């Protein structure tokens, strides 16, 4: 058995300059805890990862209705 026999296809990745709003479809479709962040789509050098749950939490807070101010 070799690595090819058990490998998965490359995951969908984000790039550092993508806004979280633009990344939303990737985050929602991903089943990974951490979505890879690559330098560019052409170079595909791993530069980090986005924690899926954390990013979705930030987006959820950003779009949730704000409480009306008292007074």
mmCIF file as Biopython writes it, N, C-alpha, C and O atoms, coordinates in Angstrom:
data_model
#
loop_
_atom_site.group_PDB
_atom_site.id
_atom_site.type_symbol
_atom_site.label_atom_id
_atom_site.label_alt_id
_atom_site.label_comp_id
_atom_site.label_asym_id
_atom_site.label_entity_id
_atom_site.label_seq_id
_atom_site.pdbx_PDB_ins_code
_atom_site.Cartn_x
_atom_site.Cartn_y
_atom_site.Cartn_z
_atom_site.occupancy
_atom_site.B_iso_or_equiv
_atom_site.auth_seq_id
_atom_site.auth_asym_id
_atom_site.pdbx_PDB_model_num
ATOM 1   N N  . UNK A ? 1  ? 0.848   -1.168 0.000  1.0 0.0 1  A 1 
ATOM 2   C CA . UNK A ? 1  ? 0.000   0.000  0.000  1.0 0.0 1  A 1 
ATOM 3   C C  . UNK A ? 1  ? 0.898   1.237  0.000  1.0 0.0 1  A 1 
ATOM 4   O O  . UNK A ? 1  ? 1.920   1.276  0.684  1.0 0.0 1  A 1 
ATOM 5   N N  . UNK A ? 2  ? 0.502   2.237  -0.773 1.0 0.0 2  A 1 
ATOM 6   C CA . UNK A ? 2  ? 1.247   3.489  -0.831 1.0 0.0 2  A 1 
ATOM 7   C C  . UNK A ? 2  ? 0.306   4.648  -0.496 1.0 0.0 2  A 1 
ATOM 8   O O  . UNK A ? 2  ? -0.906  4.455  -0.403 1.0 0.0 2  A 1 
ATOM 9   N N  . UNK A ? 3  ? 0.850   5.828  -0.319 1.0 0.0 3  A 1 
ATOM 10  C CA . UNK A ? 3  ? 0.055   7.007  0.062  1.0 0.0 3  A 1 
ATOM 11  C C  . UNK A ? 3  ? -1.088  7.250  -0.928 1.0 0.0 3  A 1 
ATOM 12  O O  . UNK A ? 3  ? -2.184  7.639  -0.524 1.0 0.0 3  A 1 
ATOM 13  N N  . UNK A ? 4  ? -0.839  7.025  -2.211 1.0 0.0 4  A 1 
ATOM 14  C CA . UNK A ? 4  ? -1.875  7.240  -3.225 1.0 0.0 4  A 1 
ATOM 15  C C  . UNK A ? 4  ? -3.127  6.420  -2.931 1.0 0.0 4  A 1 
ATOM 16  O O  . UNK A ? 4  ? -4.237  6.863  -3.227 1.0 0.0 4  A 1 
ATOM 17  N N  . UNK A ? 5  ? -2.965  5.250  -2.360 1.0 0.0 5  A 1 
ATOM 18  C CA . UNK A ? 5  ? -4.091  4.363  -2.082 1.0 0.0 5  A 1 
ATOM 19  C C  . UNK A ? 5  ? -5.023  4.908  -0.999 1.0 0.0 5  A 1 
ATOM 20  O O  . UNK A ? 5  ? -6.197  4.540  -0.966 1.0 0.0 5  A 1 
ATOM 21  N N  . UNK A ? 6  ? -4.532  5.765  -0.124 1.0 0.0 6  A 1 
ATOM 22  C CA . UNK A ? 6  ? -5.353  6.261  0.979  1.0 0.0 6  A 1 
ATOM 23  C C  . UNK A ? 6  ? -5.537  7.782  0.957  1.0 0.0 6  A 1 
ATOM 24  O O  . UNK A ? 6  ? -6.189  8.344  1.838  1.0 0.0 6  A 1 
ATOM 25  N N  . UNK A ? 7  ? -4.963  8.444  -0.049 1.0 0.0 7  A 1 
ATOM 26  C CA . UNK A ? 7  ? -5.052  9.907  -0.069 1.0 0.0 7  A 1 
ATOM 27  C C  . UNK A ? 7  ? -6.454  10.382 -0.447 1.0 0.0 7  A 1 
ATOM 28  O O  . UNK A ? 7  ? -7.248  9.654  -1.043 1.0 0.0 7  A 1 
ATOM 29  N N  . UNK A ? 8  ? -6.719  11.621 -0.080 1.0 0.0 8  A 1 
ATOM 30  C CA . UNK A ? 8  ? -7.962  12.292 -0.440 1.0 0.0 8  A 1 
ATOM 31  C C  . UNK A ? 8  ? -7.632  13.343 -1.496 1.0 0.0 8  A 1 
ATOM 32  O O  . UNK A ? 8  ? -6.474  13.734 -1.638 1.0 0.0 8  A 1 
ATOM 33  N N  . UNK A ? 9  ? -8.635  13.800 -2.235 1.0 0.0 9  A 1 
ATOM 34  C CA . UNK A ? 9  ? -8.356  14.889 -3.176 1.0 0.0 9  A 1 
ATOM 35  C C  . UNK A ? 9  ? -7.980  16.152 -2.408 1.0 0.0 9  A 1 
ATOM 36  O O  . UNK A ? 9  ? -8.369  16.304 -1.250 1.0 0.0 9  A 1 
ATOM 37  N N  . UNK A ? 10 ? -7.228  17.064 -3.034 1.0 0.0 10 A 1 
ATOM 38  C CA . UNK A ? 10 ? -6.852  18.295 -2.336 1.0 0.0 10 A 1 
ATOM 39  C C  . UNK A ? 10 ? -8.099  19.053 -1.866 1.0 0.0 10 A 1 
ATOM 40  O O  . UNK A ? 10 ? -9.086  19.131 -2.598 1.0 0.0 10 A 1 
ATOM 41  N N  . UNK A ? 11 ? -8.061  19.607 -0.657 1.0 0.0 11 A 1 
ATOM 42  C CA . UNK A ? 11 ? -9.226  20.340 -0.147 1.0 0.0 11 A 1 
ATOM 43  C C  . UNK A ? 11 ? -9.353  21.698 -0.820 1.0 0.0 11 A 1 
ATOM 44  O O  . UNK A ? 11 ? -8.393  22.223 -1.385 1.0 0.0 11 A 1 
ATOM 45  N N  . UNK A ? 12 ? -10.538 22.248 -0.749 1.0 0.0 12 A 1 
ATOM 46  C CA . UNK A ? 12 ? -10.732 23.616 -1.205 1.0 0.0 12 A 1 
ATOM 47  C C  . UNK A ? 12 ? -10.021 24.507 -0.195 1.0 0.0 12 A 1 
ATOM 48  O O  . UNK A ? 12 ? -10.099 24.270 1.010  1.0 0.0 12 A 1 
ATOM 49  N N  . UNK A ? 13 ? -9.337  25.521 -0.680 1.0 0.0 13 A 1 
ATOM 50  C CA . UNK A ? 13 ? -8.515  26.370 0.185  1.0 0.0 13 A 1 
ATOM 51  C C  . UNK A ? 13 ? -8.934  27.829 0.089  1.0 0.0 13 A 1 
ATOM 52  O O  . UNK A ? 13 ? -9.626  28.242 -0.842 1.0 0.0 13 A 1 
ATOM 53  N N  . UNK A ? 14 ? -8.499  28.586 1.068  1.0 0.0 14 A 1 
ATOM 54  C CA . UNK A ? 14 ? -8.685  30.032 1.085  1.0 0.0 14 A 1 
ATOM 55  C C  . UNK A ? 14 ? -7.337  30.689 0.817  1.0 0.0 14 A 1 
ATOM 56  O O  . UNK A ? 14 ? -6.291  30.048 0.921  1.0 0.0 14 A 1 
ATOM 57  N N  . UNK A ? 15 ? -7.374  31.973 0.471  1.0 0.0 15 A 1 
ATOM 58  C CA . UNK A ? 15 ? -6.149  32.753 0.326  1.0 0.0 15 A 1 
ATOM 59  C C  . UNK A ? 15 ? -6.166  33.868 1.363  1.0 0.0 15 A 1 
ATOM 60  O O  . UNK A ? 15 ? -7.241  34.255 1.822  1.0 0.0 15 A 1 
ATOM 61  N N  . UNK A ? 16 ? -5.011  34.393 1.742  1.0 0.0 16 A 1 
ATOM 62  C CA . UNK A ? 16 ? -4.940  35.379 2.821  1.0 0.0 16 A 1 
ATOM 63  C C  . UNK A ? 16 ? -5.765  36.645 2.593  1.0 0.0 16 A 1 
ATOM 64  O O  . UNK A ? 16 ? -6.237  37.243 3.559  1.0 0.0 16 A 1 
ATOM 65  N N  . UNK A ? 17 ? -5.947  37.059 1.369  1.0 0.0 17 A 1 
ATOM 66  C CA . UNK A ? 17 ? -6.652  38.311 1.091  1.0 0.0 17 A 1 
ATOM 67  C C  . UNK A ? 17 ? -8.159  38.147 0.907  1.0 0.0 17 A 1 
ATOM 68  O O  . UNK A ? 17 ? -8.854  39.133 0.660  1.0 0.0 17 A 1 
ATOM 69  N N  . UNK A ? 18 ? -8.671  36.937 1.019  1.0 0.0 18 A 1 
ATOM 70  C CA . UNK A ? 18 ? -10.116 36.706 0.892  1.0 0.0 18 A 1 
ATOM 71  C C  . UNK A ? 18 ? -10.845 37.224 2.115  1.0 0.0 18 A 1 
ATOM 72  O O  . UNK A ? 18 ? -10.407 37.000 3.244  1.0 0.0 18 A 1 
ATOM 73  N N  . UNK A ? 19 ? -11.954 37.916 1.900  1.0 0.0 19 A 1 
ATOM 74  C CA . UNK A ? 19 ? -12.773 38.327 3.046  1.0 0.0 19 A 1 
ATOM 75  C C  . UNK A ? 19 ? -13.505 37.099 3.570  1.0 0.0 19 A 1 
ATOM 76  O O  . UNK A ? 19 ? -13.718 36.133 2.837  1.0 0.0 19 A 1 
ATOM 77  N N  . UNK A ? 20 ? -13.888 37.140 4.839  1.0 0.0 20 A 1 
ATOM 78  C CA . UNK A ? 20 ? -14.642 36.011 5.398  1.0 0.0 20 A 1 
ATOM 79  C C  . UNK A ? 20 ? -15.971 35.845 4.683  1.0 0.0 20 A 1 
ATOM 80  O O  . UNK A ? 20 ? -16.458 34.724 4.532  1.0 0.0 20 A 1 
ATOM 81  N N  . UNK A ? 21 ? -16.557 36.940 4.245  1.0 0.0 21 A 1 
ATOM 82  C CA . UNK A ? 21 ? -17.820 36.843 3.516  1.0 0.0 21 A 1 
ATOM 83  C C  . UNK A ? 21 ? -17.625 36.085 2.207  1.0 0.0 21 A 1 
ATOM 84  O O  . UNK A ? 21 ? -18.457 35.253 1.843  1.0 0.0 21 A 1 
ATOM 85  N N  . UNK A ? 22 ? -16.533 36.365 1.498  1.0 0.0 22 A 1 
ATOM 86  C CA . UNK A ? 22 ? -16.233 35.629 0.264  1.0 0.0 22 A 1 
ATOM 87  C C  . UNK A ? 22 ? -15.866 34.175 0.556  1.0 0.0 22 A 1 
ATOM 88  O O  . UNK A ? 22 ? -16.066 33.297 -0.284 1.0 0.0 22 A 1 
ATOM 89  N N  . UNK A ? 23 ? -15.330 33.928 1.744  1.0 0.0 23 A 1 
ATOM 90  C CA . UNK A ? 23 ? -14.927 32.575 2.120  1.0 0.0 23 A 1 
ATOM 91  C C  . UNK A ? 23 ? -16.093 31.735 2.638  1.0 0.0 23 A 1 
ATOM 92  O O  . UNK A ? 23 ? -15.956 30.523 2.806  1.0 0.0 23 A 1 
ATOM 93  N N  . UNK A ? 24 ? -17.223 32.363 2.889  1.0 0.0 24 A 1 
ATOM 94  C CA . UNK A ? 24 ? -18.367 31.669 3.486  1.0 0.0 24 A 1 
ATOM 95  C C  . UNK A ? 24 ? -18.750 30.385 2.759  1.0 0.0 24 A 1 
ATOM 96  O O  . UNK A ? 24 ? -18.937 29.366 3.424  1.0 0.0 24 A 1 
ATOM 97  N N  . UNK A ? 25 ? -18.877 30.373 1.430  1.0 0.0 25 A 1 
ATOM 98  C CA . UNK A ? 25 ? -19.243 29.103 0.771  1.0 0.0 25 A 1 
ATOM 99  C C  . UNK A ? 25 ? -18.241 27.977 1.044  1.0 0.0 25 A 1 
ATOM 100 O O  . UNK A ? 25 ? -18.628 26.821 1.217  1.0 0.0 25 A 1 
ATOM 101 N N  . UNK A ? 26 ? -16.971 28.319 1.080  1.0 0.0 26 A 1 
ATOM 102 C CA . UNK A ? 26 ? -15.937 27.304 1.355  1.0 0.0 26 A 1 
ATOM 103 C C  . UNK A ? 26 ? -16.068 26.805 2.786  1.0 0.0 26 A 1 
ATOM 104 O O  . UNK A ? 26 ? -15.990 25.603 3.041  1.0 0.0 26 A 1 
ATOM 105 N N  . UNK A ? 27 ? -16.267 27.730 3.720  1.0 0.0 27 A 1 
ATOM 106 C CA . UNK A ? 27 ? -16.396 27.350 5.132  1.0 0.0 27 A 1 
ATOM 107 C C  . UNK A ? 27 ? -17.616 26.470 5.360  1.0 0.0 27 A 1 
ATOM 108 O O  . UNK A ? 27 ? -17.548 25.497 6.111  1.0 0.0 27 A 1 
ATOM 109 N N  . UNK A ? 28 ? -18.731 26.804 4.718  1.0 0.0 28 A 1 
ATOM 110 C CA . UNK A ? 28 ? -19.947 26.016 4.894  1.0 0.0 28 A 1 
ATOM 111 C C  . UNK A ? 28 ? -19.834 24.634 4.268  1.0 0.0 28 A 1 
ATOM 112 O O  . UNK A ? 28 ? -20.386 23.667 4.792  1.0 0.0 28 A 1 
ATOM 113 N N  . UNK A ? 29 ? -19.130 24.539 3.164  1.0 0.0 29 A 1 
ATOM 114 C CA . UNK A ? 29 ? -19.010 23.256 2.462  1.0 0.0 29 A 1 
ATOM 115 C C  . UNK A ? 29 ? -17.962 22.338 3.081  1.0 0.0 29 A 1 
ATOM 116 O O  . UNK A ? 29 ? -18.006 21.122 2.893  1.0 0.0 29 A 1 
ATOM 117 N N  . UNK A ? 30 ? -17.027 22.916 3.814  1.0 0.0 30 A 1 
ATOM 118 C CA . UNK A ? 30 ? -15.931 22.127 4.360  1.0 0.0 30 A 1 
ATOM 119 C C  . UNK A ? 30 ? -16.390 21.276 5.542  1.0 0.0 30 A 1 
ATOM 120 O O  . UNK A ? 30 ? -17.196 21.709 6.367  1.0 0.0 30 A 1 
ATOM 121 N N  . UNK A ? 31 ? -15.863 20.068 5.602  1.0 0.0 31 A 1 
ATOM 122 C CA . UNK A ? 31 ? -16.094 19.194 6.752  1.0 0.0 31 A 1 
ATOM 123 C C  . UNK A ? 31 ? -14.866 19.164 7.654  1.0 0.0 31 A 1 
ATOM 124 O O  . UNK A ? 31 ? -14.827 18.419 8.633  1.0 0.0 31 A 1 
ATOM 125 N N  . UNK A ? 32 ? -13.870 19.971 7.323  1.0 0.0 32 A 1 
ATOM 126 C CA . UNK A ? 32 ? -12.641 20.007 8.094  1.0 0.0 32 A 1 
ATOM 127 C C  . UNK A ? 32 ? -12.745 21.016 9.231  1.0 0.0 32 A 1 
ATOM 128 O O  . UNK A ? 32 ? -13.432 22.028 9.102  1.0 0.0 32 A 1 
ATOM 129 N N  . UNK A ? 33 ? -12.077 20.750 10.325 1.0 0.0 33 A 1 
ATOM 130 C CA . UNK A ? 33 ? -12.040 21.711 11.435 1.0 0.0 33 A 1 
ATOM 131 C C  . UNK A ? 33 ? -11.284 22.963 11.039 1.0 0.0 33 A 1 
ATOM 132 O O  . UNK A ? 33 ? -11.662 24.075 11.409 1.0 0.0 33 A 1 
ATOM 133 N N  . UNK A ? 34 ? -10.214 22.775 10.285 1.0 0.0 34 A 1 
ATOM 134 C CA . UNK A ? 34 ? -9.376  23.874 9.843  1.0 0.0 34 A 1 
ATOM 135 C C  . UNK A ? 34 ? -9.318  23.889 8.325  1.0 0.0 34 A 1 
ATOM 136 O O  . UNK A ? 34 ? -8.981  22.887 7.695  1.0 0.0 34 A 1 
ATOM 137 N N  . UNK A ? 35 ? -9.650  25.031 7.748  1.0 0.0 35 A 1 
ATOM 138 C CA . UNK A ? 35 ? -9.613  25.179 6.296  1.0 0.0 35 A 1 
ATOM 139 C C  . UNK A ? 35 ? -8.238  25.748 5.932  1.0 0.0 35 A 1 
ATOM 140 O O  . UNK A ? 35 ? -7.842  26.786 6.461  1.0 0.0 35 A 1 
ATOM 141 N N  . UNK A ? 36 ? -7.508  25.078 5.036  1.0 0.0 36 A 1 
ATOM 142 C CA . UNK A ? 36 ? -6.173  25.544 4.679  1.0 0.0 36 A 1 
ATOM 143 C C  . UNK A ? 36 ? -6.199  26.929 4.026  1.0 0.0 36 A 1 
ATOM 144 O O  . UNK A ? 36 ? -7.124  27.270 3.289  1.0 0.0 36 A 1 
ATOM 145 N N  . UNK A ? 37 ? -5.159  27.718 4.318  1.0 0.0 37 A 1 
ATOM 146 C CA . UNK A ? 37 ? -4.948  29.008 3.669  1.0 0.0 37 A 1 
ATOM 147 C C  . UNK A ? 37 ? -3.648  28.877 2.893  1.0 0.0 37 A 1 
ATOM 148 O O  . UNK A ? 37 ? -2.603  28.543 3.452  1.0 0.0 37 A 1 
ATOM 149 N N  . UNK A ? 38 ? -3.730  29.148 1.583  1.0 0.0 38 A 1 
ATOM 150 C CA . UNK A ? 38 ? -2.562  29.023 0.711  1.0 0.0 38 A 1 
ATOM 151 C C  . UNK A ? 38 ? -2.147  30.399 0.200  1.0 0.0 38 A 1 
ATOM 152 O O  . UNK A ? 38 ? -2.950  31.332 0.162  1.0 0.0 38 A 1 
ATOM 153 N N  . UNK A ? 39 ? -0.882  30.509 -0.190 1.0 0.0 39 A 1 
ATOM 154 C CA . UNK A ? 39 ? -0.334  31.791 -0.629 1.0 0.0 39 A 1 
ATOM 155 C C  . UNK A ? 39 ? -1.128  32.362 -1.801 1.0 0.0 39 A 1 
ATOM 156 O O  . UNK A ? 39 ? -1.608  33.493 -1.725 1.0 0.0 39 A 1 
ATOM 157 N N  . UNK A ? 40 ? -1.269  31.612 -2.864 1.0 0.0 40 A 1 
ATOM 158 C CA . UNK A ? 40 ? -2.077  31.986 -4.031 1.0 0.0 40 A 1 
ATOM 159 C C  . UNK A ? 40 ? -2.636  30.706 -4.633 1.0 0.0 40 A 1 
ATOM 160 O O  . UNK A ? 40 ? -2.137  29.616 -4.355 1.0 0.0 40 A 1 
ATOM 161 N N  . UNK A ? 41 ? -3.667  30.837 -5.454 1.0 0.0 41 A 1 
ATOM 162 C CA . UNK A ? 41 ? -4.232  29.648 -6.106 1.0 0.0 41 A 1 
ATOM 163 C C  . UNK A ? 41 ? -3.229  29.022 -7.072 1.0 0.0 41 A 1 
ATOM 164 O O  . UNK A ? 41 ? -3.299  27.822 -7.337 1.0 0.0 41 A 1 
ATOM 165 N N  . UNK A ? 42 ? -2.303  29.812 -7.598 1.0 0.0 42 A 1 
ATOM 166 C CA . UNK A ? 42 ? -1.305  29.281 -8.528 1.0 0.0 42 A 1 
ATOM 167 C C  . UNK A ? 42 ? -0.156  28.587 -7.787 1.0 0.0 42 A 1 
ATOM 168 O O  . UNK A ? 42 ? 0.238   27.475 -8.139 1.0 0.0 42 A 1 
ATOM 169 N N  . UNK A ? 43 ? 0.372   29.250 -6.764 1.0 0.0 43 A 1 
ATOM 170 C CA . UNK A ? 43 ? 1.514   28.701 -6.033 1.0 0.0 43 A 1 
ATOM 171 C C  . UNK A ? 43 ? 1.117   27.579 -5.074 1.0 0.0 43 A 1 
ATOM 172 O O  . UNK A ? 43 ? 1.837   26.590 -4.940 1.0 0.0 43 A 1 
ATOM 173 N N  . UNK A ? 44 ? -0.027  27.735 -4.407 1.0 0.0 44 A 1 
ATOM 174 C CA . UNK A ? 44 ? -0.592  26.742 -3.493 1.0 0.0 44 A 1 
ATOM 175 C C  . UNK A ? 44 ? 0.361   26.340 -2.359 1.0 0.0 44 A 1 
ATOM 176 O O  . UNK A ? 44 ? 0.416   25.170 -1.980 1.0 0.0 44 A 1 
ATOM 177 N N  . UNK A ? 45 ? 1.105   27.306 -1.823 1.0 0.0 45 A 1 
ATOM 178 C CA . UNK A ? 45 ? 1.984   27.061 -0.680 1.0 0.0 45 A 1 
ATOM 179 C C  . UNK A ? 45 ? 1.185   27.302 0.590  1.0 0.0 45 A 1 
ATOM 180 O O  . UNK A ? 45 ? 0.603   28.373 0.765  1.0 0.0 45 A 1 
ATOM 181 N N  . UNK A ? 46 ? 1.151   26.322 1.472  1.0 0.0 46 A 1 
ATOM 182 C CA . UNK A ? 46 ? 0.400   26.431 2.721  1.0 0.0 46 A 1 
ATOM 183 C C  . UNK A ? 46 ? 1.009   27.517 3.595  1.0 0.0 46 A 1 
ATOM 184 O O  . UNK A ? 46 ? 2.203   27.491 3.894  1.0 0.0 46 A 1 
ATOM 185 N N  . UNK A ? 47 ? 0.163   28.490 4.008  1.0 0.0 47 A 1 
ATOM 186 C CA . UNK A ? 47 ? 0.652   29.571 4.875  1.0 0.0 47 A 1 
ATOM 187 C C  . UNK A ? 47 ? -0.091  29.613 6.198  1.0 0.0 47 A 1 
ATOM 188 O O  . UNK A ? 47 ? 0.294   30.366 7.093  1.0 0.0 47 A 1 
ATOM 189 N N  . UNK A ? 48 ? -1.142  28.825 6.343  1.0 0.0 48 A 1 
ATOM 190 C CA . UNK A ? 48 ? -1.879  28.804 7.604  1.0 0.0 48 A 1 
ATOM 191 C C  . UNK A ? 48 ? -3.197  28.077 7.456  1.0 0.0 48 A 1 
ATOM 192 O O  . UNK A ? 48 ? -3.412  27.319 6.510  1.0 0.0 48 A 1 
ATOM 193 N N  . UNK A ? 49 ? -4.085  28.330 8.425  1.0 0.0 49 A 1 
ATOM 194 C CA . UNK A ? 49 ? -5.395  27.690 8.414  1.0 0.0 49 A 1 
ATOM 195 C C  . UNK A ? 49 ? -6.387  28.592 9.142  1.0 0.0 49 A 1 
ATOM 196 O O  . UNK A ? 49 ? -6.014  29.380 10.011 1.0 0.0 49 A 1 
ATOM 197 N N  . UNK A ? 50 ? -7.641  28.459 8.770  1.0 0.0 50 A 1 
ATOM 198 C CA . UNK A ? 50 ? -8.727  29.179 9.436  1.0 0.0 50 A 1 
ATOM 199 C C  . UNK A ? 50 ? -9.550  28.146 10.191 1.0 0.0 50 A 1 
ATOM 200 O O  . UNK A ? 50 ? -10.008 27.163 9.608  1.0 0.0 50 A 1 
ATOM 201 N N  . UNK A ? 51 ? -9.737  28.369 11.484 1.0 0.0 51 A 1 
ATOM 202 C CA . UNK A ? 51 ? -10.586 27.477 12.267 1.0 0.0 51 A 1 
ATOM 203 C C  . UNK A ? 51 ? -12.025 27.699 11.811 1.0 0.0 51 A 1 
ATOM 204 O O  . UNK A ? 51 ? -12.578 28.786 11.979 1.0 0.0 51 A 1 
ATOM 205 N N  . UNK A ? 52 ? -12.610 26.683 11.247 1.0 0.0 52 A 1 
ATOM 206 C CA . UNK A ? 52 ? -13.947 26.781 10.653 1.0 0.0 52 A 1 
ATOM 207 C C  . UNK A ? 52 ? -14.982 27.291 11.658 1.0 0.0 52 A 1 
ATOM 208 O O  . UNK A ? 52 ? -15.738 28.213 11.351 1.0 0.0 52 A 1 
ATOM 209 N N  . UNK A ? 53 ? -15.020 26.707 12.839 1.0 0.0 53 A 1 
ATOM 210 C CA . UNK A ? 53 ? -16.017 27.091 13.845 1.0 0.0 53 A 1 
ATOM 211 C C  . UNK A ? 53 ? -15.838 28.546 14.274 1.0 0.0 53 A 1 
ATOM 212 O O  . UNK A ? 53 ? -16.819 29.270 14.447 1.0 0.0 53 A 1 
ATOM 213 N N  . UNK A ? 54 ? -14.595 28.969 14.443 1.0 0.0 54 A 1 
ATOM 214 C CA . UNK A ? 54 ? -14.328 30.346 14.860 1.0 0.0 54 A 1 
ATOM 215 C C  . UNK A ? 54 ? -14.755 31.341 13.780 1.0 0.0 54 A 1 
ATOM 216 O O  . UNK A ? 54 ? -15.379 32.359 14.081 1.0 0.0 54 A 1 
ATOM 217 N N  . UNK A ? 55 ? -14.418 31.045 12.526 1.0 0.0 55 A 1 
ATOM 218 C CA . UNK A ? 55 ? -14.780 31.938 11.428 1.0 0.0 55 A 1 
ATOM 219 C C  . UNK A ? 55 ? -16.300 32.019 11.262 1.0 0.0 55 A 1 
ATOM 220 O O  . UNK A ? 55 ? -16.839 33.100 11.026 1.0 0.0 55 A 1 
ATOM 221 N N  . UNK A ? 56 ? -16.990 30.886 11.382 1.0 0.0 56 A 1 
ATOM 222 C CA . UNK A ? 56 ? -18.449 30.901 11.268 1.0 0.0 56 A 1 
ATOM 223 C C  . UNK A ? 56 ? -19.072 31.658 12.431 1.0 0.0 56 A 1 
ATOM 224 O O  . UNK A ? 56 ? -20.092 32.325 12.256 1.0 0.0 56 A 1 
ATOM 225 N N  . UNK A ? 57 ? -18.474 31.564 13.617 1.0 0.0 57 A 1 
ATOM 226 C CA . UNK A ? 57 ? -18.956 32.319 14.770 1.0 0.0 57 A 1 
ATOM 227 C C  . UNK A ? 57 ? -18.816 33.820 14.554 1.0 0.0 57 A 1 
ATOM 228 O O  . UNK A ? 57 ? -19.731 34.579 14.872 1.0 0.0 57 A 1 
ATOM 229 N N  . UNK A ? 58 ? -17.690 34.252 14.022 1.0 0.0 58 A 1 
ATOM 230 C CA . UNK A ? 58 ? -17.473 35.671 13.739 1.0 0.0 58 A 1 
ATOM 231 C C  . UNK A ? 58 ? -18.473 36.166 12.710 1.0 0.0 58 A 1 
ATOM 232 O O  . UNK A ? 58 ? -19.045 37.245 12.863 1.0 0.0 58 A 1 
ATOM 233 N N  . UNK A ? 59 ? -18.687 35.381 11.664 1.0 0.0 59 A 1 
ATOM 234 C CA . UNK A ? 59 ? -19.667 35.769 10.642 1.0 0.0 59 A 1 
ATOM 235 C C  . UNK A ? 59 ? -21.071 35.824 11.219 1.0 0.0 59 A 1 
ATOM 236 O O  . UNK A ? 59 ? -21.841 36.724 10.883 1.0 0.0 59 A 1 
ATOM 237 N N  . UNK A ? 60 ? -21.412 34.886 12.074 1.0 0.0 60 A 1 
ATOM 238 C CA . UNK A ? 60 ? -22.736 34.861 12.694 1.0 0.0 60 A 1 
ATOM 239 C C  . UNK A ? 60 ? -22.961 36.112 13.538 1.0 0.0 60 A 1 
ATOM 240 O O  . UNK A ? 60 ? -24.030 36.720 13.483 1.0 0.0 60 A 1 
ATOM 241 N N  . UNK A ? 61 ? -21.955 36.492 14.314 1.0 0.0 61 A 1 
ATOM 242 C CA . UNK A ? 61 ? -22.062 37.711 15.123 1.0 0.0 61 A 1 
ATOM 243 C C  . UNK A ? 61 ? -22.206 38.949 14.246 1.0 0.0 61 A 1 
ATOM 244 O O  . UNK A ? 61 ? -22.950 39.870 14.581 1.0 0.0 61 A 1 
ATOM 245 N N  . UNK A ? 62 ? -21.498 38.968 13.134 1.0 0.0 62 A 1 
ATOM 246 C CA . UNK A ? 62 ? -21.521 40.130 12.255 1.0 0.0 62 A 1 
ATOM 247 C C  . UNK A ? 62 ? -22.881 40.330 11.581 1.0 0.0 62 A 1 
ATOM 248 O O  . UNK A ? 62 ? -23.277 41.462 11.306 1.0 0.0 62 A 1 
ATOM 249 N N  . UNK A ? 63 ? -23.591 39.236 11.318 1.0 0.0 63 A 1 
ATOM 250 C CA . UNK A ? 63 ? -24.873 39.381 10.615 1.0 0.0 63 A 1 
ATOM 251 C C  . UNK A ? 63 ? -26.080 39.315 11.540 1.0 0.0 63 A 1 
ATOM 252 O O  . UNK A ? 63 ? -27.209 39.521 11.096 1.0 0.0 63 A 1 
ATOM 253 N N  . UNK A ? 64 ? -25.854 39.027 12.836 1.0 0.0 64 A 1 
ATOM 254 C CA . UNK A ? 64 ? -26.986 38.945 13.751 1.0 0.0 64 A 1 
ATOM 255 C C  . UNK A ? 64 ? -27.541 40.340 14.007 1.0 0.0 64 A 1 
ATOM 256 O O  . UNK A ? 64 ? -26.791 41.316 14.010 1.0 0.0 64 A 1 
ATOM 257 N N  . UNK A ? 65 ? -28.860 40.442 14.223 1.0 0.0 65 A 1 
ATOM 258 C CA . UNK A ? 65 ? -29.453 41.767 14.479 1.0 0.0 65 A 1 
ATOM 259 C C  . UNK A ? 65 ? -28.913 42.349 15.776 1.0 0.0 65 A 1 
ATOM 260 O O  . UNK A ? 65 ? -28.777 41.658 16.786 1.0 0.0 65 A 1 
ATOM 261 N N  . UNK A ? 66 ? -28.621 43.591 15.720 1.0 0.0 66 A 1 
ATOM 262 C CA . UNK A ? 66 ? -28.129 44.300 16.910 1.0 0.0 66 A 1 
ATOM 263 C C  . UNK A ? 66 ? -29.310 44.736 17.758 1.0 0.0 66 A 1 
ATOM 264 O O  . UNK A ? 66 ? -30.383 45.034 17.234 1.0 0.0 66 A 1 
ATOM 265 N N  . UNK A ? 67 ? -29.112 44.774 19.055 1.0 0.0 67 A 1 
ATOM 266 C CA . UNK A ? 67 ? -30.166 45.260 19.951 1.0 0.0 67 A 1 
ATOM 267 C C  . UNK A ? 67 ? -30.342 46.752 19.740 1.0 0.0 67 A 1 
ATOM 268 O O  . UNK A ? 67 ? -29.370 47.488 19.574 1.0 0.0 67 A 1 
ATOM 269 N N  . UNK A ? 68 ? -31.593 47.188 19.749 1.0 0.0 68 A 1 
ATOM 270 C CA . UNK A ? 68 ? -31.863 48.612 19.615 1.0 0.0 68 A 1 
ATOM 271 C C  . UNK A ? 68 ? -31.429 49.322 20.881 1.0 0.0 68 A 1 
ATOM 272 O O  . UNK A ? 68 ? -31.640 48.803 21.977 1.0 0.0 68 A 1 
ATOM 273 N N  . UNK A ? 69 ? -30.819 50.512 20.757 1.0 0.0 69 A 1 
ATOM 274 C CA . UNK A ? 69 ? -30.397 51.227 21.950 1.0 0.0 69 A 1 
ATOM 275 C C  . UNK A ? 69 ? -31.591 51.672 22.771 1.0 0.0 69 A 1 
ATOM 276 O O  . UNK A ? 69 ? -32.637 52.027 22.228 1.0 0.0 69 A 1 
ATOM 277 N N  . UNK A ? 70 ? -31.427 51.649 24.073 1.0 0.0 70 A 1 
ATOM 278 C CA . UNK A ? 70 ? -32.505 52.095 24.979 1.0 0.0 70 A 1 
ATOM 279 C C  . UNK A ? 70 ? -32.600 53.609 24.955 1.0 0.0 70 A 1 
ATOM 280 O O  . UNK A ? 70 ? -31.597 54.317 24.858 1.0 0.0 70 A 1 
ATOM 281 N N  . UNK A ? 71 ? -33.836 54.087 25.044 1.0 0.0 71 A 1 
ATOM 282 C CA . UNK A ? 71 ? -33.975 55.484 25.238 1.0 0.0 71 A 1 
ATOM 283 C C  . UNK A ? 71 ? -34.621 56.191 24.176 1.0 0.0 71 A 1 
ATOM 284 O O  . UNK A ? 71 ? -34.786 57.408 24.255 1.0 0.0 71 A 1 
#
